[in-house]
Amino acid sequence: MGVTRRELLWAGAGIGAAGALAACGSGAGGSKDAASAGAVSSQPRAGGTLKVGALGKASAITRDPHGTQANESDYLIISLLYDTLAVPGSTANTVPRLASWKPSEDLKTWRFTIADGATFHDGTPVTAADVVWSLQRLRNTPAGKSRLPGIQPAGIRAEDAKTVVLVSDYPNADLPLLTRLTTFVLKKDTKDDAIAGAPGTGPFKLDWYRDGNARLVRNDNWYGGKVLLDAVEVRLFESPQAMANALLAGQIDLASNVGAVAARTAEARKDVQILRRPNDMAMPVVMRTADGPFADARVREALKLAVDRDAMVKQVLSGYGSVANDILGTGDPAFAKDIPQRGRDLAKAKQLLSDAGFDTSRTYDLITTEDVSGLAESATLFATQVREAGVKINVVKQDSKVFWDATWLKAPLYTTYWGTNDSVVFFASKTMLSDAGQNESAFKDPAFDEAYRTAMGTADAAARDKLLHRLQEIEFAESGYLLWGMADGIDLAGAAVRDLPRLPGYGRVQLDKTWLAR
């Protein structure tokens, strides 16, 4: 998953602005709330260590905030140690975190002002020079073009000690959206070999780190407000089952993004809270549009018509999810709900394949991984379903590292996953524009590009939404994404855990307002 999905998990929606970071509920919510789980206190209080389990592979550990975080455990640790300029919000797609912003009239030049009181963990103030250096370092990574699309390194500069100027190549009404996922700020000129221990600006400071596991302690000087927990201990688990078992055994307090199977297992436990976050995870099938067997739009439509979406949600997600319509960004207020839901039509699928001259005598590889719960299962069920339309699919499970190095962005047919589903624009800019650095299906459509550019140059929100509707119509009809459903994000928590973030994606790694009622 390229950086964005991993950095990901992630970026769906998040906690609010500094000083107003309360996109959390009064309890963990979901199918069982704090009261039914045996809570003993309802008033937030300080103290305690929250033990969190998060998925990851020992072979894929990274500590670089600007690197590719394949592990959720790595991203959780990094997100608690370092702040991004912006985060997703509960009432808006993007709200301030380390900085606030103001655009120029032409929407090309944006001035970001660093939050008052923002300091690094060593006590030194965060300056515009630090932010500029960090953004330029991010922009110069292999995936930097897609992390900050439309912004060149030369377009990132300091205006004064607290103001950073970002200049876009084109008018971009949603430019702050680009700064909410991977714009972690480090001190200027931090050496690569010192990155692992570099001070951050986040609500927690590093106490110790061992083999992907870490203990983080409260940053009493955090500019974003009072942090309640004394510490957060992050433990890496290589499987959802192992993590769920640790939660049920009382070894951890929170099993993060543990999946539907674990939720079903925990439903009978009165001492366990289940938190569900709608629109948390997309696991689309990606069909290459530029060349190969799926380049014909009729073939892509046929496969989209061959899928039984209800069955996918029921079987792959155990019902913990919702049917999707081949358009990414399902949680966006501008999501086009009026586009008719695509259903299963095997007769039409077969006709489209025949019209396109698709070779049904061949067997086509669908490459997948077991990076997230349900992903490989979705590929297997997909293969079974499309066979009824005459398409033979061989599911190939690859090691995560091999997949992201050799398959992603290249193969004719593969699965991917995203935890950033509250923004149509996010996916347009990062995965579907003709020049997008992470164009997963090699999609090139001048009408799509034009609709995006025009929408981004439109300041009026209502007018921009109409243009985004056109963008989604093209995606629905032409893109290489077969998005059959959206998985709920599912956390399991012990009875004492309070005020877990309730929003999907990146929101769930923001634990600064979480507390323990014990």
C-alpha positions in Angstrom: 0.0 0.0 0.0 1.8 2.7 -0.8 2.7 5.1 1.8 -0.6 6.7 1.9 -2.6 3.7 2.9 -0.2 2.7 5.5 0.2 6.1 6.8 -2.7 5.5 6.5 -4.4 3.7 8.6 -4.8 6.3 9.1 -6.3 9.0 7.6 -10.0 8.7 7.3 -11.2 11.1 9.9 -9.6 12.3 13.0 -9.5 14.4 16.0 -10.3 18.1 16.0 -8.0 21.1 16.3 -5.5 21.7 19.0 -7.4 22.8 22.1 -10.6 21.3 20.7 -9.5 17.8 20.1 -12.8 16.1 21.1 -13.9 14.0 18.3 -14.2 11.3 20.9 -17.4 10.1 22.5 -18.1 9.7 26.2 -17.4 6.0 25.9 -16.0 3.6 23.4 -19.3 3.3 21.7 -20.2 0.6 19.2 -22.4 -2.3 20.0 -21.5 -2.3 23.7 -20.8 0.9 25.5 -18.8 1.7 28.6 -21.8 1.3 31.0 -22.6 -2.2 29.8 -18.9 -3.1 30.0 -18.8 -2.5 33.7 -17.4 1.0 34.0 -16.7 2.4 37.5 -16.2 6.1 36.7 -17.8 8.6 34.3 -15.6 11.6 34.9 -12.3 12.0 33.0 -9.3 11.6 35.2 -5.6 11.5 34.7 -3.3 8.6 35.2 -2.7 5.1 34.1 -1.0 3.3 31.2 -3.0 2.3 28.2 -1.7 -0.9 26.7 -2.5 -1.0 23.0 -2.1 -3.8 20.5 -1.6 -2.9 16.8 -0.9 -5.0 13.7 2.4 -5.2 12.1 5.2 -7.4 10.8 8.6 -7.6 12.4 10.1 -7.7 8.9 8.5 -4.3 8.0 9.4 -2.1 11.0 10.2 1.5 10.3 10.7 4.5 12.6 11.0 7.2 9.9 8.0 9.6 10.0 8.5 10.3 6.3 9.1 6.7 5.3 6.6 4.1 4.2 4.8 2.7 7.3 3.6 -0.7 6.3 2.8 -1.5 10.0 -0.2 0.0 11.8 1.9 -0.3 15.0 4.6 2.0 13.5 2.1 4.6 12.3 0.4 4.6 15.8 3.7 5.2 17.5 4.8 7.9 15.0 1.4 9.7 15.2 1.6 9.9 19.0 5.2 11.3 18.9 4.9 13.7 16.0 2.1 16.0 14.9 0.9 16.8 11.4 0.0 20.3 10.3 -3.7 19.3 10.0 -5.9 16.4 10.9 -9.4 15.2 9.8 -12.2 16.6 11.9 -15.6 15.6 13.2 -17.5 18.3 11.3 -15.0 19.1 8.6 -12.6 17.0 6.5 -9.6 19.0 7.6 -9.0 21.0 10.8 -5.8 22.6 12.2 -3.4 20.7 14.4 0.2 22.0 14.4 -0.8 25.0 12.2 -3.8 27.0 10.9 -4.0 28.4 7.4 -5.3 31.1 5.1 -5.4 31.0 1.3 -4.7 33.7 -1.3 -7.6 34.8 -3.4 -6.5 32.7 -6.3 -6.2 29.6 -4.0 -2.6 28.9 -5.1 -0.7 30.4 -2.2 -1.5 29.2 1.3 0.0 30.6 4.5 0.3 28.2 7.5 0.8 29.7 11.0 2.3 27.5 13.6 0.2 27.0 16.7 1.0 29.1 19.7 3.1 27.2 22.3 4.2 24.5 19.9 7.5 23.0 21.1 9.5 19.9 20.5 9.9 17.4 23.3 13.3 18.9 24.2 11.6 22.3 24.9 12.8 24.2 21.8 10.0 26.0 19.9 8.8 24.8 16.5 9.8 27.3 13.8 8.8 27.8 10.2 12.3 26.6 9.3 11.6 23.3 10.9 8.3 22.9 9.1 9.9 23.9 5.7 12.7 21.4 6.2 10.3 18.6 7.2 8.0 19.2 4.2 10.8 19.4 1.8 12.2 16.2 3.2 8.8 14.6 2.8 8.4 15.9 -0.7 11.8 14.5 -1.7 10.9 10.9 -0.7 10.2 8.3 -3.4 6.4 8.8 -2.9 6.7 12.6 -2.2 5.0 13.7 -5.3 1.8 11.9 -4.3 2.1 13.0 -0.7 2.1 16.7 -1.6 0.7 16.7 -5.2 1.0 20.0 -7.0 3.6 21.4 -4.6 7.2 21.5 -5.6 10.1 21.7 -3.1 10.8 25.2 -4.2 7.1 26.1 -3.4 7.7 25.5 0.3 9.3 28.4 2.1 9.3 30.3 5.4 7.9 33.8 5.4 8.8 34.5 9.0 9.5 32.5 12.2 6.0 31.2 12.5 4.6 31.3 8.9 5.2 28.7 6.2 4.1 29.4 2.6 3.0 26.6 0.3 2.6 27.5 -3.3 0.6 25.1 -5.5 1.1 24.6 -9.2 -2.6 25.1 -9.7 -5.5 26.6 -7.7 -6.4 24.2 -4.9 -9.3 24.9 -2.6 -8.5 21.7 -0.6 -4.8 22.2 -0.2 -4.8 21.8 3.6 -6.2 18.3 3.0 -2.7 17.4 1.7 -1.2 18.2 5.1 -3.1 16.0 7.4 -1.6 12.6 6.8 2.2 12.5 6.6 3.4 16.0 7.4 5.1 15.0 10.6 7.5 17.8 11.7 11.0 17.1 12.8 13.8 19.5 13.8 15.6 21.1 10.9 18.7 19.2 9.7 18.0 16.1 11.7 20.4 13.5 10.3 18.9 10.3 8.9 20.8 8.1 11.4 19.3 10.2 14.2 15.7 10.1 13.0 14.7 7.2 15.3 15.4 9.2 18.5 14.5 12.6 17.2 12.2 14.7 19.4 8.7 15.2 18.2 5.9 17.7 18.9 3.1 15.3 19.8 1.2 14.5 23.0 3.5 11.7 24.0 7.3 11.3 24.3 9.4 8.2 23.7 10.4 6.3 26.8 11.7 3.1 25.1 11.5 1.2 21.9 12.3 -2.5 21.2 11.6 -4.4 18.0 8.5 -2.6 17.0 7.1 -2.3 20.6 7.3 1.0 22.5 6.4 2.9 25.6 5.4 6.5 25.3 5.0 8.9 28.2 2.8 12.0 28.5 4.1 15.3 27.2 3.0 17.7 29.9 4.0 20.6 27.7 1.9 19.7 24.6 0.4 22.7 23.0 -2.8 20.8 22.2 -4.2 20.6 25.8 -4.0 18.3 28.8 -3.1 14.7 28.1 -4.8 12.4 30.6 -2.9 9.1 30.3 0.5 8.7 32.0 1.7 6.5 29.2 0.8 4.4 26.2 2.5 1.1 25.6 2.2 -0.2 22.0 2.7 -3.9 21.3 3.1 -5.3 17.8 0.9 -8.3 16.8 1.3 -10.1 13.6 -2.2 -11.4 13.4 -5.7 -10.1 14.5 -6.4 -13.3 16.2 -3.3 -13.1 18.5 -4.2 -9.5 19.3 -7.8 -10.3 20.1 -6.7 -13.2 22.3 -4.4 -10.9 24.2 -7.3 -8.4 24.8 -9.7 -11.2 26.0 -7.0 -12.4 28.3 -6.5 -9.0 29.8 -2.9 -8.6 28.5 -3.8 -5.4 26.6 -6.5 -2.7 27.1 -7.1 -2.0 23.4 -7.0 -4.1 20.3 -6.8 -1.6 17.5 -8.4 -2.4 14.1 -8.8 -6.0 15.1 -11.5 -6.9 12.5 -15.0 -8.4 12.3 -14.1 -12.0 13.3 -12.7 -10.8 16.6 -15.8 -8.6 17.1 -18.1 -11.6 16.7 -16.0 -13.6 19.2 -16.2 -10.7 21.7 -19.9 -10.1 21.4 -20.8 -12.4 24.3 -18.2 -10.8 26.7 -19.7 -8.3 29.0 -16.3 -7.0 30.0 -15.3 -6.0 26.5 -16.4 -2.9 24.6 -16.8 -3.1 20.8 -16.2 0.1 18.9 -17.4 0.3 15.2 -16.3 3.1 12.9 -18.3 3.2 9.6 -16.4 3.9 6.3 -13.1 3.0 7.9 -11.5 0.7 5.4 -11.8 0.3 1.6 -10.4 -3.0 0.1 -11.0 -2.5 -3.6 -9.9 -4.7 -6.5 -7.7 -2.7 -8.8 -7.8 -3.3 -12.6 -5.1 -1.8 -14.7 -6.6 0.6 -17.3 -3.6 1.6 -19.4 -2.9 -1.8 -21.0 -3.4 -5.5 -20.5 -6.6 -7.6 -20.2 -8.6 -5.0 -18.3 -7.8 -1.9 -20.4 -11.2 -2.1 -22.1 -13.8 -0.2 -20.0 -16.4 -2.8 -20.9 -14.3 -5.5 -19.2 -14.0 -3.5 -16.1 -17.7 -2.8 -16.0 -18.4 -6.5 -16.5 -16.4 -7.5 -13.5 -18.1 -4.8 -11.4 -21.4 -6.2 -12.5 -20.4 -9.8 -11.7 -19.8 -9.1 -8.0 -22.4 -9.9 -5.4 -21.8 -7.0 -3.0 -24.2 -8.0 -0.3 -22.6 -11.4 -0.1 -19.1 -9.8 0.0 -20.2 -7.7 3.0 -21.9 -10.5 4.8 -19.2 -13.1 4.2 -15.9 -11.1 4.2 -16.9 -8.5 6.8 -19.3 -10.7 8.8 -21.8 -7.9 8.3 -19.6 -5.3 9.9 -19.6 -3.0 6.9 -21.7 -1.6 4.1 -22.1 -2.0 0.3 -20.1 0.4 -1.8 -20.5 1.7 -5.4 -17.0 1.7 -6.9 -16.4 5.3 -5.8 -13.7 6.0 -3.2 -14.3 8.6 -0.5 -17.5 7.1 0.9 -17.5 9.2 4.0 -17.2 12.6 2.2 -20.1 15.0 2.7 -19.8 15.6 -1.1 -20.1 11.8 -1.8 -22.5 11.3 -4.7 -25.3 9.3 -3.1 -27.6 9.9 -6.0 -25.5 7.8 -8.5 -27.6 4.6 -8.8 -26.1 1.7 -6.8 -24.5 -0.8 -9.1 -25.9 -4.3 -8.6 -25.2 -7.8 -9.8 -26.2 -8.5 -13.4 -24.5 -11.6 -14.7 -26.3 -11.5 -18.1 -25.0 -8.0 -18.8 -21.6 -8.9 -17.6 -21.3 -11.8 -20.0 -22.5 -9.7 -22.8 -20.0 -6.9 -22.1 -17.2 -9.5 -22.0 -18.3 -10.9 -25.3 -18.6 -7.5 -26.9 -15.0 -6.7 -25.7 -13.6 -9.9 -27.0 -12.4 -10.8 -23.6 -10.5 -14.2 -23.5 -12.5 -16.3 -21.1 -10.3 -19.4 -21.8 -7.4 -17.8 -19.9 -6.9 -17.8 -16.1 -6.0 -14.4 -14.7 -3.9 -13.9 -11.5 -5.4 -11.7 -8.7 -2.6 -10.8 -6.4 -3.4 -10.0 -2.7 -1.8 -9.9 0.7 -2.8 -10.7 4.3 -1.9 -7.2 5.4 -5.3 -6.5 6.9 -8.1 -8.6 8.1 -10.4 -9.8 5.3 -8.3 -8.7 2.4 -7.2 -12.2 1.1 -10.7 -13.5 1.9 -12.2 -10.8 -0.3 -10.0 -11.8 -3.2 -11.0 -15.5 -2.8 -14.8 -14.7 -2.8 -14.4 -12.3 -5.7 -12.8 -15.0 -7.7 -15.6 -17.4 -6.9 -18.3 -14.8 -7.9 -16.8 -13.7 -11.2 -16.4 -17.2 -12.3 -20.2 -17.3 -12.7 -19.7 -14.6 -15.4 -17.1 -16.8 -17.2 -14.0 -15.2 -15.8 -11.4 -17.5 -14.2 -9.3 -16.0 -11.5 -6.3 -17.5 -9.6 -5.7 -15.8 -6.3 -2.0 -15.4 -5.5 -1.1 -14.4 -1.9 2.2 -12.5 -1.7 4.4 -11.5 1.1 3.8 -7.8 2.0 7.3 -6.6 1.1 7.2 -8.4 -2.3 3.8 -7.0 -3.0 4.6 -3.4 -2.4 7.9 -3.5 -4.1 7.0 -5.6 -7.2 3.2 -5.7 -7.7 1.6 -2.5 -6.5 1.1 0.0 -9.3 2.3 -2.6 -11.8 0.1 -5.7 -11.9 -3.0 -6.0 -14.1 -5.2 -7.2 -11.2 -4.6 -6.9 -7.5 -6.2 -5.9 -4.2 -5.3 -2.9 -2.2 -6.6 -1.2 0.9 -7.2 2.4 2.1 -8.2 3.8 5.5 -8.8 7.3 4.1 -12.4 7.3 3.1 -13.8 10.7 4.0 -12.5 12.6 1.0 -13.3 12.2 -2.7 -10.6 14.7 -3.5 -8.0 12.8 -1.6 -8.3 9.8 -3.9 -8.6 11.9 -7.0 -5.4 13.7 -6.3 -3.4 10.8 -5.1 -4.6 7.8 -7.1 -6.5 8.9 -10.2 -5.1 12.0 -11.8 -3.1 11.2 -14.9 0.1 12.3 -13.2 -0.6 11.0 -9.7 2.4 9.4 -8.1 0.3 6.6 -6.8 -2.0 6.0 -9.8 -2.9 2.5 -8.8 -4.7 1.6 -12.0 -2.7 3.8 -14.4 -5.9 5.7 -15.0 -5.7 8.6 -17.5 -8.8 10.5 -18.4 -8.6 14.1 -19.6 -12.2 14.8 -18.5 -11.4 13.5 -15.0 -8.3 15.7 -14.8 -10.2 18.7 -16.0 -13.1 18.2 -13.5 -10.6 17.9 -10.7 -8.6 21.1 -11.7 -11.8 23.1 -12.1 -13.2 21.9 -8.8 -10.0 22.8 -7.0 -10.1 26.3 -8.5 -13.6 26.9 -7.2 -13.8 28.7 -3.9 -17.6 28.3 -3.4 -18.2 25.0 -1.6 -21.6 24.3 -3.2 -20.3 25.0 -6.7 -17.3 22.8 -6.0 -19.5 19.9 -4.8 -21.3 20.0 -8.2 -18.0 19.6 -9.9 -17.0 16.8 -7.6 -20.2 15.1 -8.5 -19.0 15.0 -12.2 -15.7 13.6 -11.0 -17.5 10.8 -9.2 -19.6 10.0 -12.3 -16.5 9.5 -14.3 -14.9 7.3 -11.6 -18.1 5.2 -11.4 -18.2 4.6 -15.1 -14.5 4.4 -16.1 -12.1 3.9 -13.3 -10.1 0.8 -12.5 -11.5 0.5 -9.0 -14.0 -2.2 -8.1 -15.0 -1.1 -4.6 -17.6 -3.7 -3.5 -17.9 -2.5 0.1 -16.6 -0.6 3.1 -15.4 -2.3 6.2 -16.2 -0.9 9.6 -13.2 -0.2 11.7 -13.4 -2.3 14.8 -11.6 -1.9 18.1 -12.0 -4.1 21.1 -11.4 -2.4 24.5 -11.4 -3.4 28.1 -14.1 -2.1 30.4 -12.0 0.7 31.9 -11.1 2.4 28.6 -12.8 5.8 28.0 -13.1 8.3 25.2 -11.5 6.4 22.5 -11.7 8.2 19.1 -14.9 7.4 17.4 -14.0 8.5 13.9 -12.5 6.2 11.2 -9.0 6.0 9.8 -6.4 8.4 11.2 -8.8 9.4 13.9 -8.3 6.2 15.9 -4.6 6.8 16.5 -5.3 10.0 18.3 -5.3 8.9 22.0 -4.6 12.2 23.7 -8.1 12.5 25.3 -8.4 8.8 26.1 -8.4 7.9 29.8 -8.8 4.9 32.1 -11.6 4.6 34.7 -9.6 2.6 37.2 
